[in-house]
Amino acid sequence: MAVITFKRVEKKYMMTRSQYNKFMELIQDYMQTDKYGLSTICNLYYDTDNYELVRHSIEKPVYKEKLRLRSYGVPELTDIVFLELKKKYKGIVYKRRVALPLWEAYESIKNKSFKNDEQDRQARQIESEITYFLNQYDVYPRVFLAYDRIAMFGRENPELRMTFDFNIRNRQYDIDLLQGDEGQLLFDDERVLLEIKVSAAYPFWLIHALEECAIYPVSFSKYGTVYKKFLFPDYMIK
């Protein structure tokens, strides 16, 4: 079982297609598309009966956490997926994730435990954190979210990551990774969500490119927006 951990600052920016096109021109000498190119990412977001986790997140607390199951493309039961526990504390994102077959991920979530055949200490620690979460909250898949993504990394600094998400869509039926990537679009226009992920300060060329394109940070959550727009629309008119 593969494990991955991250600790980094993530900032989000919402842009129009014209801003995106200009921004890409300005950064092309500094950023490189990763080996997957354009890919479709599918996610299941887990929450309680009363959406406790997303409601807490919307309140912008100092600390928040969420659990999601992610696949790259529409998987089969035997394909590898990623079970991710994402925590955010004072603006710093901590991500813990394990890679395992989809059928095993479903079983682990259902049983609130993992197989005991993992020997790697880091893997056992991450499994323990996810198990604790599953036993603390009674969760099940509440929302399916998918989007088409271009991921890039810095030519000189591979730790600098950017992702561009298009066609963000969701559904509250067939909440299963096996059921395809169709869903209702989050926005009627062609907005693009940019996420910049760094462990240090922005380089000057990136600051210049953002300013040149008039692209500014936004507070945005895909799952939170689904909750406010589709699951609890009265929230939008408070």
C-alpha positions in Angstrom: 0.0 0.0 0.0 1.5 3.3 -1.1 1.3 6.3 1.2 1.7 10.0 0.6 1.9 13.0 3.0 1.9 16.7 2.3 2.4 19.8 4.3 2.0 23.0 2.3 0.2 26.3 1.7 -2.5 26.2 -0.9 -4.1 29.3 -2.4 -7.0 29.3 -4.8 -7.9 31.8 -7.6 -11.0 31.9 -9.8 -10.4 33.1 -13.4 -12.2 33.5 -16.7 -11.1 31.7 -19.8 -9.5 34.8 -21.1 -7.5 35.3 -17.9 -6.5 31.7 -18.1 -5.2 32.0 -21.6 -3.1 35.1 -20.8 -1.8 33.6 -17.6 -0.7 30.4 -19.4 1.3 32.5 -21.9 3.1 34.3 -19.0 4.1 31.2 -17.1 4.9 28.8 -20.0 8.7 29.3 -19.6 8.6 28.5 -15.8 6.0 25.7 -15.5 5.7 22.3 -17.1 2.7 20.1 -17.5 3.0 16.8 -15.6 3.0 13.4 -17.3 -0.7 12.9 -17.1 -1.6 16.1 -19.1 -5.3 16.7 -18.9 -7.0 14.2 -16.7 -10.4 13.7 -15.1 -10.5 13.5 -11.3 -13.4 11.9 -9.5 -14.1 12.2 -5.8 -16.5 11.0 -3.2 -16.8 13.3 -0.2 -17.8 11.7 3.1 -19.9 13.4 5.7 -22.4 12.7 8.5 -26.2 12.6 8.2 -26.5 16.3 8.9 -23.4 17.4 6.9 -21.5 18.2 10.1 -18.1 18.3 8.4 -18.9 20.7 5.6 -21.0 23.0 7.8 -18.1 23.2 10.2 -15.7 24.0 7.3 -17.9 26.8 5.9 -17.7 28.5 9.3 -13.9 29.0 8.6 -12.6 27.5 11.8 -8.9 27.5 12.8 -8.9 23.7 12.3 -10.9 21.5 9.9 -10.7 18.1 8.3 -12.4 16.1 5.6 -12.3 12.6 4.1 -12.6 11.9 0.4 -12.0 9.0 -1.9 -10.3 10.0 -5.2 -9.7 8.3 -8.5 -8.1 9.4 -11.7 -10.7 8.6 -14.3 -13.6 6.3 -13.7 -12.2 3.2 -12.0 -13.0 -0.5 -11.8 -13.1 -2.2 -8.5 -9.6 -3.5 -8.8 -8.1 -0.1 -9.9 -6.0 1.9 -7.4 -7.7 4.9 -5.8 -6.6 7.3 -3.0 -8.3 7.6 0.4 -7.4 11.0 1.6 -7.6 12.7 5.0 -7.1 16.4 4.5 -6.6 18.7 7.5 -6.1 22.4 7.5 -4.7 24.3 10.5 -4.0 28.1 10.4 -3.8 28.1 6.6 -1.4 25.1 6.4 -2.7 22.0 4.6 -1.8 18.6 5.8 -2.8 15.7 3.6 -2.5 12.1 4.5 -3.5 9.5 1.8 -3.2 5.8 1.1 -3.3 4.1 -2.3 -5.3 0.9 -2.5 -7.7 -1.0 -4.7 -11.2 0.5 -4.9 -12.8 -2.6 -3.4 -10.4 -2.5 -0.5 -11.1 1.2 0.1 -14.8 0.6 0.3 -14.3 -2.3 2.7 -11.9 -0.2 4.9 -14.4 2.6 5.2 -17.3 0.3 5.8 -15.4 -1.7 8.5 -13.6 1.4 9.9 -10.3 -0.4 9.8 -7.6 -1.5 7.5 -6.0 -4.8 6.8 -3.2 -5.6 9.3 -0.6 -6.6 6.7 1.1 -3.2 6.3 4.6 -3.2 7.6 5.7 0.4 6.9 5.6 2.6 10.0 4.5 5.7 8.1 1.7 3.8 6.4 0.5 2.4 9.7 0.4 5.9 11.2 -1.7 7.3 8.3 -4.0 4.3 8.5 -4.3 4.9 12.2 -5.3 8.6 11.6 -7.9 7.6 9.0 -9.3 4.9 11.3 -9.6 7.4 14.2 -11.5 9.7 11.9 -13.8 7.0 10.8 -14.6 6.0 14.3 -15.0 9.6 15.5 -17.6 10.4 12.8 -20.3 8.2 11.4 -19.8 9.1 7.7 -20.8 7.9 4.3 -20.5 9.2 0.7 -22.6 12.4 0.5 -21.5 14.1 -2.8 -19.8 13.0 -6.0 -17.5 15.7 -7.5 -15.5 15.5 -10.7 -13.5 18.0 -12.8 -11.1 18.0 -15.7 -7.6 19.0 -14.5 -4.3 20.2 -15.9 -1.5 19.8 -13.3 1.8 21.6 -13.6 5.1 21.8 -11.7 7.9 24.3 -11.7 10.8 23.7 -14.1 13.3 25.0 -11.6 11.4 24.2 -8.5 9.3 21.0 -8.8 7.8 21.7 -5.3 5.9 24.6 -6.9 2.6 23.0 -8.1 -0.3 24.5 -10.0 -3.6 22.8 -10.9 -6.3 24.2 -13.3 -9.8 22.7 -12.8 -12.4 22.9 -15.6 -16.0 21.8 -15.8 -16.5 21.2 -12.0 -19.5 19.0 -11.7 -21.4 17.2 -9.0 -24.3 14.8 -8.3 -26.2 13.6 -5.2 -27.4 10.4 -6.9 -25.3 7.4 -7.9 -22.7 8.5 -5.3 -20.2 5.8 -6.4 -16.9 6.1 -8.3 -18.1 3.2 -10.5 -21.0 5.2 -11.9 -19.2 7.5 -14.4 -18.1 11.1 -14.2 -21.3 12.9 -15.2 -22.8 15.6 -13.1 -24.4 19.0 -12.9 -22.0 21.9 -13.5 -21.2 24.1 -10.6 -21.1 27.2 -12.8 -22.9 28.2 -15.9 -19.9 30.0 -17.3 -16.5 28.7 -18.2 -14.7 29.6 -15.0 -11.4 28.0 -14.2 -10.2 27.3 -10.7 -6.5 27.7 -10.1 -4.8 26.2 -7.1 -1.2 27.2 -6.3 0.6 24.8 -3.8 3.9 25.9 -2.3 6.1 25.2 0.7 7.9 28.6 0.4 7.3 32.1 -1.0 6.0 32.8 -4.5 8.7 33.5 -7.1 8.7 37.0 -8.5 7.6 35.9 -12.0 4.5 34.3 -10.5 3.6 37.4 -8.6 4.0 39.4 -11.7 1.9 37.0 -13.8 -1.0 37.1 -11.3 -0.9 40.9 -11.1 -0.7 41.3 -14.9 -3.8 39.1 -15.3 -5.7 40.7 -12.4 -6.1 37.3 -10.7 -6.7 37.5 -7.0 -7.1 34.9 -4.2 -10.5 33.6 -3.3 -11.9 31.5 -0.5 -13.5 28.6 -2.3 -14.4 25.0 -1.5 -15.8 22.7 -4.2 -17.7 20.6 -1.6 -18.7 23.7 0.4 -20.1 25.3 -2.8 -22.1 22.2 -3.6 -23.6 22.3 -0.1 -24.5 26.0 -0.3 -25.8 25.9 -3.9 -27.5 22.5 -4.2 -28.0 20.9 -0.8 -28.9 24.0 1.3 -29.7 26.8 -1.3 -31.2 29.0 1.5 -27.6 29.5 2.7 -26.9 31.6 -0.4 -29.5 34.2 0.5 -28.7 34.6 4.2 
